[in-house]
Amino acid sequence: MIEPLKILEKPKESGKDNVLRTLSENQRKIVDILLQQGEMKRNKLERVAGLSKSSLAATLNQLERRKVLEVDK
């Protein structure tokens, strides 16, 4: 079963801009999608973001290591 992904907490506007500036294009895309649409299953996020499974997995791992989001397992 695929668990939903969620942003740990919504950053404040100025903080959000600072965080987004440090992210790669794919990371920014994922964060923006989840902030706008809320929790989402991995397969839907893959389609919405237009990323391959491997790119999405790598990007999610990077964001989770940076504590930007949490991947439910």
Order of alpha helices (4+ residues) and beta strands (2+ residues): beta-alpha-alpha-beta-alpha-alpha-beta
